[in-house]
Amino acid sequence: MQKDKVHKILKVTKSLNILYVEDNKEVRDATLNLLDNFFKNIDIASDGKDGLEKTNNHNNKYDIIITDIDMPLMSGLQMIADIRKVDSNIPIIIISAMHDIEQFIESISLGIDGYCLKPLDINSFVDVLYKITHKIKLQWQVEDYEKNLEQKVLIQAKLLEDKHSVDTLTSLLTREKLIKDLALIDDDKIPVLILINIDSFRVYNELYGISIGNEILQKFAKNLTHYNQNKEYSVYRTAGDEFVLYKQVIFMGIDEYENDLKELYNYIELYSIRIDSLEKDIVLQVTTGISFSSVNPLNKADMALHKAKKEGRNFTGYHHDLDRENELSQNLYWRDEIKKAVLEKRVIPFYQPIVDRDKNIVKYEALVRIQQTNTDGDTIFVTPENFLKLSEKTKQYILLTSTVIEEALHVMSQKDINISINITYADIKNESIYKTLKHSIKKYNIAQKTNFDISNNVIFELLENESIECFESFKNFIEDFKALGVQIIIDDFGTGFSSFGQIVSLSPNYIKIDGFLMETINTDEKSLSLIKAIVKFAKELGIKTIGSYIKDEDIFNTALEIGIDEFQGDYFGKAKKENFLSS
C-alpha cells in the first residue's frame, strides 16, 4: 500500500518547489536526505524570519512549505500566521517534537495540512504527503480546465441552442433535456444515472437569502463540471438542489462508478465554495443515488437516494429489492402510534444522571421514550432511533418535542433537581418550539417554586457538530435564553477542530466531550491528547467540561486525572423513568 502511495506521490512531487525551514543543521541534513527522495527543487531557510522573507520574494513560487516550530528570530507558528495572511491555500507541513498543547491548538487554527513528529517517521510523512499531492493534482486539473474553459463554453453553447435544454441559472442541461435523453436509450447500451442532492440546502436560503443560495448553486454546478471534465457524463440540474450525471455505456462495471462517486465526494470536500460577500467558505454535503436500469432510471435513482438518506449513507444504488413499501407502512404505523402515544401520555422522558468528581448527582439529561406493550403483555420503552426521524416525515416531531419539554420542565418545577433538555437545530429554527420553551419556563416559574436560582435548573444541550452555516442561529438562541437564566451545554464537542474558534463566541456554560473520544481515552493516545487540549482550552475560558460515555472505572479515573469536571455514562447509572428520582 505504501509503495503504491509513493509511486503516486512521485508523479507529482518531482516538479514541485519546496521550502524547508529548520534551524538545527544536524536535523536539517538528516531530513534533507529523506526529502531528496521526493523533491528535486528544495530551498532551505534557517529560521522563521528567513522562511518568511523567501516566501515573500516574488521570484520564489513554493508549492509546499515544511517547517519546524521552535526556532530563533521567528517561530514556525508566527511564520505560518504571516504567510496565511497572504496565501490561505499553500499546503504547510509541520515537522516538530511538539508536545505543548497550546502550540498544538494554535497550529490547528492556522490551517496546517499535516504534521509529523521528530524523529521523522517515513510512513507518517508518506501519509501526509499523499493527501497534499492529491489536492495539488486536483488543483492542476482545475487550472487546466479553466485555461480551456472559454473554448469549451463556446462549444457547449453551440450544442445547447435550444433554450429549454439549458438551465438559465447554472448553464447546465435541464430536467426536460434529461427526460428527452432518457427516451433515447440505445437497446445495446446501459444507462448510468447518478442523482445528486445537496443536503439541507433549504438552510442556506433561509440563513443567507435566495441570491446567496443561487450563487452557491452556480458555483456547485461549476465544480461539478470541473469534476466531470474527464468523466464523459452529461450534467443536468433537474430541480432546485438536485443534479444528475448521466451517460450510456456498453459495459457496466459497478466498482468503476462507485469509485467515481467516492472521487466526487473527495472533490466536493476539497473544494469549498467561496462566498465573497459573506467572507465565508462553504463545504457542501451531498447524498447520491445511482441507477443502471433502462426502465424509469430517474425514479429508481431517486429511490436509491432516499434509501441512502434514511440509512445515513453517502450513496447507494438501485436494485430490484429496493422499494419503499415497507418504509411507507412504517410511516403510517408511527404516524398513528405517535398521535396515540401523546394522547395517552405514553411519551415518557427517561433521565440519566450526571455526576461531579465525587460521584454526587448534580443534574440529569432528559431522553425521550415511547411506552408500549409487547405481544407478551410486557411494558417496553421504545428508543428514539425507531421513531424520531419518522416523526419528522409525518410532521409530528414538534408534537413529540413539545411534550418532552413540557414534561421535563414540569418535573423540575416539582423537585429540587437540574435537568438538561436536548435541543436540535430544527428546534431552534421552529417558531412553535421556540415559543413553547419560553412559555414553559415562565409558566412553571421554577425559580420561585423551588427556591433555586433559575440558572441552576433549566439547561439546554445543543449539538456541536451541526453545520457551520447554522452558527449564527445557534449563537442568537444561546444569547436569547441565557438572558432568561438558562444554562447551555455544547454536546459532542471535539468532532471538528473548527469548534475551537466558534466556542469562544458561543460562550456556553458546559462542554460535553464527544463520546467516541471518551470511550477511547485509554486506548488511543490521540484521543487522550485531544481531550487534554479541550479541558485546558475550556478551563482557560471558564467553561466546565462533562465527560460522556463513561462505561467503567478505568475511564473515570483517567478523566478525573486530566481535570474533567462532571461525568455521565452507564458506570454511574442508565437512563430511567422519573419515578427513580428522589422527591
Rosetta blueprint (number, residue, H / E / L):
1 M L
2 Q H
3 K H
4 D H
5 K H
6 V H
7 H H
8 K H
9 I H
10 L H
11 K H
12 V H
13 T H
14 K L
15 S L
16 L L
17 N E
18 I E
19 L E
20 Y E
21 V E
22 E L
23 D L
24 N L
25 K H
26 E H
27 V H
28 R H
29 D H
30 A H
31 T H
32 L H
33 N H
34 L H
35 L H
36 D L
37 N L
38 F L
39 F L
40 K L
41 N E
42 I E
43 D E
44 I E
45 A E
46 S L
47 D L
48 G H
49 K H
50 D H
51 G H
52 L H
53 E H
54 K H
55 T H
56 N H
57 N L
58 H L
59 N L
60 N L
61 K L
62 Y L
63 D L
64 I E
65 I E
66 I E
67 T E
68 D L
69 I L
70 D L
71 M L
72 P L
73 L L
74 M L
75 S L
76 G H
77 L H
78 Q H
79 M H
80 I H
81 A H
82 D H
83 I H
84 R H
85 K H
86 V H
87 D L
88 S L
89 N L
90 I L
91 P L
92 I E
93 I E
94 I E
95 I E
96 S E
97 A L
98 M L
99 H L
100 D L
101 I H
102 E H
103 Q H
104 F H
105 I H
106 E H
107 S H
108 I H
109 S H
110 L L
111 G L
112 I L
113 D L
114 G E
115 Y E
116 C E
117 L E
118 K L
119 P L
120 L L
121 D L
122 I H
123 N H
124 S H
125 F H
126 V H
127 D H
128 V H
129 L H
130 Y H
131 K H
132 I H
133 T H
134 H H
135 K H
136 I H
137 K H
138 L H
139 Q H
140 W H
141 Q H
142 V H
143 E H
144 D H
145 Y H
146 E H
147 K H
148 N L
149 L H
150 E H
151 Q H
152 K H
153 V H
154 L H
155 I H
156 Q H
157 A H
158 K H
159 L H
160 L L
161 E L
162 D L
163 K H
164 H H
165 S H
166 V E
167 D L
168 T L
169 L L
170 T L
171 S L
172 L L
173 L E
174 T E
175 R H
176 E H
177 K H
178 L H
179 I H
180 K H
181 D H
182 L H
183 A L
184 L L
185 I L
186 D L
187 D L
188 D L
189 K L
190 I E
191 P E
192 V E
193 L E
194 I E
195 L E
196 I E
197 N E
198 I E
199 D L
200 S L
201 F H
202 R H
203 V H
204 Y H
205 N H
206 E H
207 L H
208 Y H
209 G L
210 I H
211 S H
212 I H
213 G H
214 N H
215 E H
216 I H
217 L H
218 Q H
219 K H
220 F H
221 A H
222 K H
223 N H
224 L H
225 T H
226 H H
227 Y H
228 N H
229 Q H
230 N H
231 K L
232 E L
233 Y L
234 S E
235 V E
236 Y E
237 R E
238 T E
239 A E
240 G L
241 D L
242 E E
243 F E
244 V E
245 L E
246 Y E
247 K E
248 Q E
249 V E
250 I L
251 F L
252 M L
253 G L
254 I H
255 D H
256 E H
257 Y H
258 E H
259 N H
260 D H
261 L H
262 K H
263 E H
264 L H
265 Y H
266 N H
267 Y H
268 I H
269 E H
270 L H
271 Y L
272 S L
273 I E
274 R E
275 I E
276 D L
277 S L
278 L L
279 E L
280 K E
281 D E
282 I E
283 V L
284 L L
285 Q L
286 V E
287 T E
288 T E
289 G E
290 I E
291 S E
292 F L
293 S L
294 S L
295 V L
296 N L
297 P H
298 L H
299 N H
300 K H
301 A H
302 D H
303 M H
304 A H
305 L H
306 H H
307 K H
308 A H
309 K H
310 K H
311 E H
312 G L
313 R L
314 N L
315 F E
316 T E
317 G E
318 Y L
319 H L
320 H L
321 D L
322 L L
323 D L
324 R L
325 E H
326 N H
327 E H
328 L H
329 S H
330 Q H
331 N H
332 L H
333 Y H
334 W H
335 R H
336 D H
337 E H
338 I H
339 K H
340 K H
341 A H
342 V H
343 L H
344 E L
345 K L
346 R L
347 V E
348 I E
349 P E
350 F E
351 Y E
352 Q E
353 P E
354 I E
355 V E
356 D L
357 R L
358 D L
359 K L
360 N L
361 I E
362 V E
363 K E
364 Y E
365 E E
366 A E
367 L E
368 V E
369 R E
370 I E
371 Q E
372 Q E
373 T E
374 N L
375 T L
376 D L
377 G L
378 D L
379 T E
380 I E
381 F E
382 V E
383 T L
384 P H
385 E H
386 N H
387 F L
388 L H
389 K H
390 L H
391 S H
392 E H
393 K H
394 T L
395 K L
396 Q L
397 Y H
398 I H
399 L H
400 L H
401 T H
402 S H
403 T H
404 V H
405 I H
406 E H
407 E H
408 A H
409 L H
410 H H
411 V H
412 M H
413 S H
414 Q H
415 K L
416 D L
417 I L
418 N L
419 I E
420 S E
421 I E
422 N E
423 I E
424 T L
425 Y H
426 A H
427 D H
428 I H
429 K H
430 N L
431 E H
432 S H
433 I H
434 Y H
435 K H
436 T H
437 L H
438 K H
439 H H
440 S H
441 I H
442 K H
443 K H
444 Y H
445 N L
446 I H
447 A H
448 Q H
449 K H
450 T H
451 N L
452 F L
453 D L
454 I H
455 S H
456 N H
457 N L
458 V E
459 I E
460 F E
461 E E
462 L E
463 L E
464 E L
465 N L
466 E L
467 S L
468 I H
469 E H
470 C H
471 F H
472 E H
473 S H
474 F H
475 K H
476 N H
477 F H
478 I H
479 E H
480 D H
481 F H
482 K H
483 A L
484 L L
485 G L
486 V L
487 Q E
488 I E
489 I E
490 I E
491 D E
492 D E
493 F E
494 G L
495 T L
496 G L
497 F L
498 S L
499 S H
500 F H
501 G H
502 Q H
503 I H
504 V H
505 S H
506 L H
507 S L
508 P L
509 N L
510 Y E
511 I E
512 K E
513 I E
514 D L
515 G H
516 F H
517 L H
518 M H
519 E H
520 T L
521 I L
522 N L
523 T L
524 D L
525 E H
526 K H
527 S H
528 L H
529 S H
530 L H
531 I H
532 K H
533 A H
534 I H
535 V H
536 K H
537 F H
538 A H
539 K H
540 E H
541 L H
542 G L
543 I L
544 K E
545 T E
546 I E
547 G E
548 S L
549 Y L
550 I L
551 K L
552 D L
553 E H
554 D H
555 I H
556 F H
557 N H
558 T H
559 A H
560 L H
561 E H
562 I L
563 G L
564 I L
565 D L
566 E E
567 F E
568 Q E
569 G L
570 D L
571 Y L
572 F L
573 G L
574 K L
575 A L
576 K E
577 K L
578 E H
579 N H
580 F H
581 L L
582 S L
583 S L
